[in-house]
Amino acid sequence: MVDKGEVHFLGLGAIAVIAGLGQLLASKEQLTPRIVLGRILSSFALGAVSILILPYVPSIPGMNPYMVQLGIAAALASLGTSVLELILQRFLAK
């Protein structure tokens, strides 16, 4: 039986995959199975990482923390790994 935590995790990954594939389809990049699979895997991983935000999401009256996480998962997937790598390099260079 699937528990609530697993559904939460899979939901974050799924929304990130949708956002990542949307970005890929909007690009002029030639689509190959390798590129599509790579985007699916990296987007899912980025979305799943957003589960780490939960302890830091302030409790806002009327705001479901899971919805905040879905937004963060989609944003991370839209940014993609290259932008996040650039941000980390700049942050770590300080």
VMD Tcl script that draws the C-alpha trace (Angstrom):
set ca {
  {0.00 0.00 0.00}
  {1.27 3.48 -0.88}
  {1.49 5.89 2.03}
  {0.92 9.65 2.01}
  {4.67 10.45 2.01}
  {5.27 8.39 -1.12}
  {2.37 10.05 -2.93}
  {3.73 13.46 -1.88}
  {7.20 12.55 -3.19}
  {5.86 11.21 -6.49}
  {3.63 14.27 -6.92}
  {6.59 16.62 -6.55}
  {8.57 14.60 -9.06}
  {5.66 14.45 -11.50}
  {5.04 18.21 -11.50}
  {8.75 18.78 -12.06}
  {8.81 16.32 -14.97}
  {5.88 18.13 -16.59}
  {7.63 21.49 -16.20}
  {10.94 20.11 -17.45}
  {9.38 18.48 -20.51}
  {7.48 21.67 -21.24}
  {10.76 23.59 -21.27}
  {12.33 20.96 -23.51}
  {9.43 21.03 -25.99}
  {9.59 24.83 -26.13}
  {13.31 24.79 -26.99}
  {14.75 24.51 -30.47}
  {16.85 21.55 -29.34}
  {16.54 18.41 -31.47}
  {14.72 15.82 -29.40}
  {16.26 12.40 -29.08}
  {15.23 9.62 -26.70}
  {18.45 10.21 -24.72}
  {17.73 13.93 -24.25}
  {14.09 13.32 -23.28}
  {15.02 10.58 -20.78}
  {17.78 12.75 -19.34}
  {15.37 15.65 -18.87}
  {12.81 13.39 -17.22}
  {15.35 12.02 -14.76}
  {16.96 15.35 -13.90}
  {13.59 17.11 -13.56}
  {12.25 14.39 -11.29}
  {15.34 14.64 -9.10}
  {15.05 18.43 -8.88}
  {11.39 18.19 -7.96}
  {12.04 15.51 -5.37}
  {14.70 17.71 -3.74}
  {12.03 20.31 -3.06}
  {10.76 18.02 -0.30}
  {13.69 19.36 1.75}
  {11.99 22.78 1.80}
  {9.09 21.57 3.96}
  {10.64 22.46 7.35}
  {11.37 25.98 6.09}
  {7.96 26.77 4.60}
  {6.27 29.14 7.01}
  {2.74 28.25 7.94}
  {0.65 30.86 6.21}
  {-3.04 30.78 7.13}
  {-4.99 29.31 4.24}
  {-1.83 28.18 2.40}
  {-1.14 24.48 2.04}
  {2.63 23.82 2.39}
  {2.33 21.08 -0.25}
  {1.16 23.66 -2.80}
  {4.22 25.77 -2.00}
  {6.40 22.72 -2.56}
  {4.70 22.01 -5.90}
  {5.52 25.53 -6.99}
  {9.13 25.14 -5.89}
  {9.39 21.79 -7.68}
  {8.09 23.31 -10.90}
  {10.42 26.31 -10.56}
  {13.46 24.10 -10.00}
  {12.61 22.00 -13.03}
  {12.03 25.09 -15.15}
  {15.39 26.52 -14.14}
  {17.01 23.25 -15.03}
  {20.30 21.81 -13.93}
  {22.50 24.23 -15.86}
  {21.07 27.34 -14.17}
  {21.19 25.72 -10.74}
  {24.80 24.69 -11.35}
  {25.67 28.28 -12.25}
  {23.96 29.60 -9.10}
  {25.81 27.09 -6.91}
  {29.16 27.94 -8.52}
  {28.62 31.64 -7.84}
  {27.44 30.97 -4.29}
  {30.38 28.69 -3.48}
  {32.88 31.09 -5.06}
  {32.14 33.74 -2.39}
}
mol new
graphics top color blue
foreach p $ca { graphics top sphere $p radius 0.5 }
foreach p [lrange $ca 0 end-1] q [lrange $ca 1 end] { graphics top cylinder $p $q radius 0.2 }
display resetview
